[in-house]
């Protein structure tokens, strides 16, 4: 009798059309019309996968159209089958898959749209935090200690540097419409985060994006603020920092350890462009 591991391997191969139903004969008692019976499970496997993917990427599905999206989903499934029974993770590799499949075509921007939608999914399911940033902590510190302070971003924050502008497409979908594809490639910097009433997207200027990215990566306050001060000046940089704190994008502080070792932010930096 074949081992359980071999049975599981062969079932996956048959469900993903990598092997014929006859592959399972050695695992089963003789059955009538094996191909038809296996076909039912194949259809369910494909449809459940495509449905889960569409739930995670509704804007992408709307742009592609139902038929084309499902065709793409089944191709993606063959390359990236679900790693577990929890279908949430099925979409993690989709942006990279689309980037390769659509490179050089007029639809290349859809890969960036998929990156944005996956960031939205991550923001929706990220851990919560009851912390709140207290500016008085900074005001009461000596200048040298203040410059070495590290700030903590909310766990739901995601920072994206896109090669195509996708903000308008996402916003139009939320309002019940459909936006045209971007006219050309153009850098767009976005902040995605979960607020009390749902996920929010905000455009960032390059300096603000660089500052928040540095904070997310564990840079000191002085290192992060340098990006803002270079372009906006010290007063505007301080105002930007205060605004992010008031909006609960910055939620806490982390003092550098006395040993001189680099500080580690909770969650290893919540908003990196990964």
N, C-alpha and C positions, 0 to 999 in steps of 0.2 A: 504494500500500500504506500503510495507516495507520501512524503512528509507534508505537514500542514504548510510549511513555508513554500513548498513547490506548488501546492494548491492555490495559495494566495497569489503567488507570482503569475500563475497561468490565468486565474480569473481576471486579474488586472489587464493582462495582455489581450484577452478576448474582449473585455468591456471596452477597451480603447482601440479595437480593430487592428491590433498588432498581431493577432493570431486568429485562426479559424475556430469556430465552436467545437470542432472535432478534437481540439487540444484537450478538452475537458473530459473526454470519454474515459480516460484511464482513472479519473477521480470519482466517477459517478456510476450508479447502477444503470443498466441499459434503459434508455428512455426513447419514446417515440417523438420524432420531430424536434430533435435537440436544437437545430438551428433556429427554428421559430421561437422556441422558449428563451433561448439566449438573446434573440433579437429584442424581446421585450425589455430585458435588463439593460441592453445596450442603449436603447432609446431613452430609458429612464435616467441612466448615467449621464448621457449627453445633455438631456434637457435640464436636469437638476443642476449640473455644472454651469450651463449657460444662464440659467435663471439666477443663480447665486452671483455670477459675474455681472449680469445686468443690474442687479440690486446695488452692487458696489460702484458701478460706472454708468449711471443713468444718463449723464450728459453725453458721454462717448457713444452710448447706444442710440441716443436720439440723433446724433450727427451722422452715424453710419447707416442707420435704418435697421429695422429688426432682422431682415433676412441676411444682410451682410454682416451684422454683428454676430449672429449665431454661427455663420460660417467661420468667422474669425475665431469665435470662442471654441469651436470644436477643433480647429487647427491648433490653437493654443493649448487645449487640454491634452492633445497627444504629446506635446513637448513638455508640458508642466502639469501633470495630473495632480489632483489634490493630495497634499502630504498627510492629511488626517481626515477624520470624519467631520471635523469642524470646517465648513466651507468658507469661513471668513478669510482664511489665508490664501485662497485660490488666486486672488488678484495681485499678490505682491510682486510677481515677476512680469506682469502684463506690460508695464511701461517699457521695460527693456526689450521684451519680445516685439512690441510694436516698433520700437526705435530701429531694430534690425530689419524688420519686414518692410517698413515704409521709408527707409532711408533714401533720400534723393527724389522722392515722389512729391506730388502736390499735397498728399495727405500726411506728410511727415509731422505736421503739427499735432496730429491726434495722439502721438506718443507723449507729447508734453501735456496735453489735456488729461491723459491717463495718469501722469505723475501727479497732477493737481488733484484729481479725484481720489487717488490713493492717499494723499496727504490728508484729505478731508476725512476719509475712513479712519485713518490713524488718530486724528484729532478727536473724532467722535468716541473712540473706545479707549483713549488714553486714561491713565490714572488721574484721579482728582487730587486736589490739595486744598487744605484749609488755611494755608499760610497767606499772610498779607504783608506787603512791603511797607516798612515804616521809614520814611525819609529822615526821621529824627536820628536814626542809627548812624547815618552818614554825617549829618550836621554836627553831631557831638564827637566825632572822631578827629584825631590829629590828621593833618594833611598827608603825611607819609603813610599812615595806616590806611587812610581813605583810598589812596591811589592803588594800594595792593588788595583792596577788597574785591571779592568776586560776587556777582549777582546771579540769582537763580531764576530761570524762566519757568513759567507754568508748564507742567508735563505735557499739555495738549498742544503746545506751540510747535508749528512746523514752518520752516523757512525754505522757500523755493526760488531758485534763479532759473527761469525758463528761457528757452531760446525763441519761443513764439508766445505772443500775448494771448492768454486763455481766460483772463478774468472776465471779459465781456460775455464770452460764451457760457461760462458757468453762471453768471448773474442772470443772463437772459433766460436760461433754463429754469432757474428758481422762480422767475416771474411768469413762466408759462409760455415763453417764446423760444425761438431758435435763432442764434446769431450766425452770421456768415463766417466762413473760415478767415483767419487773419490774411490781410493782403500780402504780407511779407514777413520774413523772419525779423524779430525785434525783441531785444531782451526785456524781460518783465520780472520784477522782484515782488514776491508776495509773502505775506504772513497769514498763516491759517491757524485758527485757534478755536477752542470750544468756549462759548460764552453761556450765560444762564439760559438763553432762549435758543440755543442751537450753535451751529458752526458758523464762524464769520471769516471772511477774506478781506484783507487790506493790502492795497498797493504800498510799497515802500520805495523811497528813493535809494539810489545805490549806497549812499553813506549810511542811512539808517539800516539797510540790509546788512552791510558790513559790520556795523556796530553790534547788532543783535546776534549775528553769526559768531562773532568773536566771543560774546558773552556765553552763548550756547556751548562753545568749544572749551570754556573754562578760562578765558583770558581775564586779566585783572581789569578793574574799572578804568584805570588809566590807559591801558592798551585799547580797550573798546571805545572809550570816549575820543581817542585821538582821531578815529575815522570820522566822527561827527564834527569835531572842532575844526578839522582841516577844511571842510567845505562849508560849514554853517556858522562857525564861530562859537565861542564858549557859552554865550548866553542861550543861543538856540539849541545847543547840545544839551544843556542842563534842562531846558524846557522839554525837549524830546524824551529825556530820561524820566522826568516827572510824569509826562503823559503816559508812558508805558507802565509806570508804577500804578497810576490811577486806574488804568484799564486792566489791571491784574495780569499783564503780560510778564512783568517782573514781579515776583512774589516773595523774594527773600534775599538774604545776604549770606555769604559764606566767607568767613575770615580765613586768611592763609594760615596753614599749620605752623607752629613754632619751630618745627624741625627743619623747615626750609624745603620740605618735599612738596611737589605740585599738589594743589588741592584737587579733589575729585568731586565733581558736581553730582547731585542725586540723579540717577538715571543716565549717567554718562552723557549729559548734554541733551536736553529734550528736543531741540529744534534744528539740529544740523541738517544741511542739504545733502542727504544721503540717498 
